[in-house]
Amino acid sequence: MIRVVIVDDSSFMRKVLFDLFAKAPDFEVAGTAANGQEAYDLVIKHKPDLVTMDVNMPVMDGLKSLEKIMQDCPTPVLMFSSLTKKDADETIKALSLGAVDFMCKAGGSISKIDDIADEILEKGRHVAKANVKKFIINNNILEKKQEAGNLKRINILEKKGYNISGSQSRASTSLIDRIRGTKPTVEVVPPASARFQHKGIADKFAKRENPYLKMREAKVRVSSGLSKDKLVVLGTSTGGPKALQYVVPKLPADMPCGMVIVQHMPAGFTKSLADRLDYVSQVKVKEAEDGEPILPGYVYIAPGDYHLEITGSGSQRVISLNQSPPLAAHRPAVDIMFDSVVKYGADVVSVILTGMGCDGAAGMKKIKQAGGYIIAEAEETCVVYGMPKAVVDAGIADEILPVQQVADAIVNAVGK
């Protein structure tokens, strides 16, 4: 029996969710709460198997309540979110604080409960099984540690000949604000040696005036020339937003190759995930766009509801997005991205992190056969040991590591 605490400031929604869970034979409602403080008190008292949590509530909001619950009594939490930009940002923060998964409120509410009742129950069952007892991130400590890394990155850029001056760049502004405590905007002008590093890509996209070739953001870096043909591809699902915070911020400013990530997530949320990771990372993190060249020191996250494939050759690889039918209910699908990089053989470093199911295992087998390198997250740190388990059970993993060690393994692999 799965004991659930329902948290929502709407009495109507509490009643709707209460009736839904109460009618399911494998659920028992341990209590309902109208605000985050009540939720925290109920969790401490009843120690439920599952909490459903709204974000916007009086007294104590859902994020503060979630953070306290994860610190004092780690419990699987299923968040409810609307599709607004603000709620998407808060949902990503909730996932980074330890929430296992989330449900989208169609049209901003879930009043049409019949349309998503089965999905709520199914997600609730999966979330209740998640491992949330370990490795809760202290985001304040993480961000403070990244300030020193970001300052180091600016120094690297200056030493490589980049000129930092006034401009309009959101990423640059946020970086300088955090490091120097001021609010100038920044433009990074690459040295001549770097401006033509991707000449082949420039030629191909010149007519389209591709904005990525301008290389004018504060996080642009120059490849050292080593491992320039390497490519890192990573797949993850449930628990991924939290796991990625152990990996991406630890990648160095002078990462000699690009990295592409497929995180199972619906449209409207991957941009917020990319922005949050970018804020705490030395590498540049962004939501991928169609036709975008993969540059060293960049991390690209597949947008929700789009498959991502990689085309091109050598160091001139390009992102291609499409809306082909979902693969095993996933779009984006990890296997589709992995299949697209098999042609790069030993240049590929493939990583699989926490997630439900087996998406990515078939593609990783092909990458392994082509000479690529395989890294899988160990069971001990997975929120859901599904996708990595499929790879480990297939006997194709070169390294099986706790998530805290994955970034170092990636850096070592691309330096080989």
N, C-alpha and C positions, 0 to 999 in steps of 0.2 A: 504493500500500500504506500502510495506517494503522498506525504503530508505537505500541504501547500498553504502558504500565507498569501493573501491577495491584498495588494496595496494600490489604492487609487483614491483621489480626493472626491471623485464623483460617486455618490451613493448609488446612482443608477448603474454605473459600470461595475461597482463592487457586487451588486445584486446579479447582474448578467453573468459575471465570471464565477460567482459563487454557485449559481445554478448549473453552469456548464461543468465545473469540476465535480460538484456534488453528484451529478447524474452519472459520471464516468465510474465504472466499477473499480478502477485501480487508483482512484484519487480520494483523498479525505481532506476537507478544508479545516485547517488547524486554527484559522482566525482571519479576520479582515482588519485593515488599517486605513485611516483616512489621511494620514500624513507620515512623513519619514520617521519621526520620533516614535510614533505608535508602532511602526513597522519594526524598528530596531528593538523595541521592548518585547514585541511578540516573538521575534527570532531568538532573542536571548532566553526567553521563557520556554518556548516550545521546541526549539532546535528543529525546524522543519526540513524536509528534503528539497523544497523548492519555494522560491519567492517570485511572484509576478510583481513588477515594480513600474509605476508610472514615474515620469521625471518631475513634472511641475505640480508641486503640492505645497500647502501652507506649513508653518511651524518649522519643518525641516524638509528640504526638497529631496528628490529621489537620489541624486548624486551624492549628497552628504550622507544620507542614510546608507547607501550602498558602501561608501568608503568605510563607515563605522562598522557595518556588518562584516566586511571583509577583514578588517583589522581584528575584531573581537570574536567573531563566530563565523568563519568562512562558510558560505552557503550558496548553492547554485541559484543564480538569479536570471530570470527572463525579463528583459526590459520591453516596454511598449513605447513605440515612437511613431510620430507622424512624419510626413515627408517634407516638412519645412527645413530650410537650411539650418536654422537654429537648433531644431530637434535632432537633425542629423549630426551636427557637431556634438551635441550633448550625448547622443547615443554612442558615438565613437569614444568619447571620454569615459562613458560607463563601461564599455567593453575593455578599455585600457585599465580601469580600476578593478576589473575582475568579473563583471557580468559575463555570463556564458554566451548568450545569444539574445536576439531581439525579434519582436513582431512589429510589422508595419501596420499602422492604423490607416486603413484605406479611407481616403478623403478626410483624414484628420481625426477620425473617430473609429471605434469598432462597434458602433450601434447595430450594424448589420452582422450580428454575430454568427448567423447561420452560414454565411459565406466563408468564414475562416475558423469555425469551431473545431473542425477536425485538425487543422494545422496547429491551432493553439495547443490542443491536447497532445499531438504528436511531438511538437517541440518541447512541451513540458516534460514528457517522458524522457526524451534524450537529454535535456538540460539537467534533470534530476540525477542522472548517472555521471555527470561530469566531475572531474577531479579539480576542486578549487581549494584544496587544503594547503597548497604550497605556492611559493614564488609570487606572492602578491606584490606588484610594483609600487614603490613609493615614488610617485611622479615628481614631487618637488625635488627630491634628491637627484632623480634622473636628469631633470632639466638643469639643475645647478651644475652637475658634472659636465653637461654638454656646453655650457658657456665657455669653459676653458678650452674645450675642443674646437669650438667655433672660432675663438680668437686665434688659435693655432692655425686654422684653415685660412683665415685672412692673411696671416703672416706668410703662409705657403704661397698664396696667390701673389702677394707683393714681391716675394723673392723670385717667382717665375716670370716677373715682368708685367704683371697686370697693373693697370692704373685704376685706382678706386676714386671716383669723383661723383658729383651730384647727378641724380637721374631719378626716374620714376620706376621703382621696382618693389613690389610687395614683399618678395622673399628677402631682398636686400634690406629693406627698411626694418623688417622684424628682426633680422640678425643684428644690425647695428644698434637698434633700440635695446636689445637684451644685453649686448656686450658692453656698450659704452654709456648706456643710460641716457642717450639723447635720441632725437628723432630726425636725423638727416636721412635723405634717400641716397642710394648708392648706384653707380654704374661701374661695371667691371669691363674694361677694354682689354681683350686678349693681346699678348705680344704677337708680332708678325709671324713668328714661328708656329704659333698655335692657330692663327686665323685660317690657315690653309691646310691644317692637318686633315680636315675632312673634305678636301677639295672635290672628291668624287661625288659625295653627297650634295655638295653645293651646286655642282654642275647639274645634277639630276633634278634638283628642286628649285633652281634659280627662277624659272618662269612662274612658279607658284608663290614666290617670295616667302618661303617657309620661315616662320619666325624663330624656329629653333636654331637656325644657322647663324643668327646674330650673336649667340653666346654672350649675352649682355647681363646675365644675372650674377649675383654675388657668389653663387656657389659653383660657377664654372671652373673646372680644373683642366690641367694639361696631363695627358698620359705620360708616364715615365718612359714609354717605349717598350716596357716589359709587359708580356702577356696581353698585348693590345688586341689580339684576336680572341681572347677568352670572353665568355658570356656566362653570367650567372642567372639561372631561372629558378624560381621558388614557387611552390604551391602550398596553400593552407586553407583551412575552413574554420570550423568552430574552435574558438579560442585563439584564432590567428591574430586579431588586433593586439591582444596582450603579448603574445609570443613575439610578434614583429618588433615590439619595443625593446626586447632583449637582443635583437639581431641588428636592425638597421642603424640605430644610433651608435653602435660600436664599430661600424665600418669606417675606415680612415678617410680623411679629406682627399688624399691622393690615390683613391681607389683606381687602379689602372684599367678597369673595364666597366661596362654597364651591367645593371641587374634589372630583371623584369619579374614582377610578382603577379600571380593570380590568387586573389582572396575571394572566396565565395561570398558575395554580398550584392544586394539589389541596387539598382540605379538610384542615385541620389546620395549614397553614403560613401562611396570610394573616394570622392574628392575630399571629403572631410577627413577620412583616414590618411590620405596622402599629405594633406596640410598639417595634420597633427604630427606625423612622423617627420616631416620636413622641419618643423619647428624645433625639434630636439636632436636633429642629426647633423653631422658634418657633411655628409653627401647631400646632394639635391634630390628631394623626393617629390614626385608629381604624378597626377593622374595621366595615364598614357593617352595620346591622341593619334589618330590615323595618319600615316605617312611620316611619322616622327622618327628621325634617326636616333639610334642608341649611342649615346656618348659616354665616355669614361667618367666615373664619378657621379653618375645619375642612377636613380632608382625609379622605375616606372611601374605604376599599379594599374592593372587592367580595369577599365570602367565597368561598373555594374551593368548587366544586360548585354554586354558585348564580349564575344570571343576575341582573344588576342593571339595572333600568329606573328612570327618573325621571318622576314625575308631578307634578301641581300647576301653578300659574301664578305669575308675578311672582316675588317674593321668598319665596313660600310653596311651595317645591318639596319633594317627599318621595321617599325611596328606597323602591322596591318590589323585593323579591327573589322569585324563583321557580325551580323546578327543571324547567322545560320542557326538551325534548330538547336535547342539545348541538348547537351550530351549527358545522359543519366540525370536529367532534371537540372543540370548546371549550365548557366551562361553568365559569366565566363566559366569554362571548364579547364582544369589543370592539364588534362591529357591532350587537349587540342594545342595548347601552347607547347607542351613537351614534345609532341609529335613534330611540330614545326621546326624544332632545333636539332633533331636527330642528324640532319645533314651536316652539322658542324662538328660531329665526331668528338675527338678528344678535347676540343676547345670548350666544351660545355661542362659547367659545374651545376649540377641539379640538386635542389634541396626540397625536402618535404617536411612540413611542420604539422602540428596538431590539427585534427579534423575528423569529421565523421565520414564513414564509407571508405572507398578505395580509389577515388579520383586521383590520377597521377601515377599509379603503380604500373599500368600498361605502358604509358609513355616512358617511364623511367627504365623499364626493361629494354626498350629500344635504344635509349640513350646509353645504357650500360653496354649493350652489344656493339654500339658504334664507337666505344672507347671513352665515353664521358665519365665524369666522376660523380658519385652519389653520396649525399649526406642526408641522414634521417634523424629526426628528433627522437630521443629516448623516451620510453614509456613513463619514466619517473617524473617528467615535467610536462607531459601532454595533458591538456584539459580533456581531450577526447583522443584516445589512442586507437584511431581507426586508419586514417591515411598512412601514417608512418608504419603502422603494424603490417599493412599489406605489402609495403616495400621490404621491411625486415624479414617477413615470412617468406618472401620470394628469394631471399638470399642474395640480393644485389647491392646492398648498402656497403660502401667503402668505409663509412664512419657512422656510428650510432652514438649520438651525443645529447647530453642535456642542453636545453635551449640556450643557456648562458654561454656555452662553448661554441655555438654554431658560427658566430661571426668570425671568430679566430680561425675556424676551420675553412671558411670561405676565403679569407685573406690568404691563408697558406696554399689553398688549392689553386687560386688564380695566379700565384707566384711560381707555380711549378712549370 
